Amino acid sequence: MTVNTKKENNNVTLTVEGRLDTTTAPVLEKTINDECQTAEGLILDLKSLDYISSAGLRVLLGAQKKMQKQGFMKLIN
């Protein structure tokens, strides 16, 4: 899995490529926590995501709960 980060204004866009599974989910979770500490918005671009397991879905749900307190989260593609 590869995660590319783009910051614009007070929003963070993470482009996720490859497989999001039990092995790679902690990497995405850490990236979200590190990059979104003060962000108002999180945009996850999943166009190049090949596979997502329940562990990956757990990370997305956790990110939604975090961002709901700070602003917004959006899934695209």
C-alpha positions, 0 to 999 in steps of 0.5 A: 500500500502507498499513501500520498499526502497533499495539504491544501488550505486546512484540508488533507487529501490522502490518496491510497493505492494498493491493498488496505488489509490487516498488515497495512491498516496500521500504516494508514491509521498512523498517517491519518493521526499524524497528518490530521491533528489540526486539519479541518477536512480529510479527503480520502481518494480511493480510486487506486485502492485494489482491496479493503478488508475489515481492518481497513474499514475499521480505520476508515470508521475511526477516521470518520469519528475523529474528523467529525469532531474537527470538521469533515471527512469525504471519500472520493472515487 
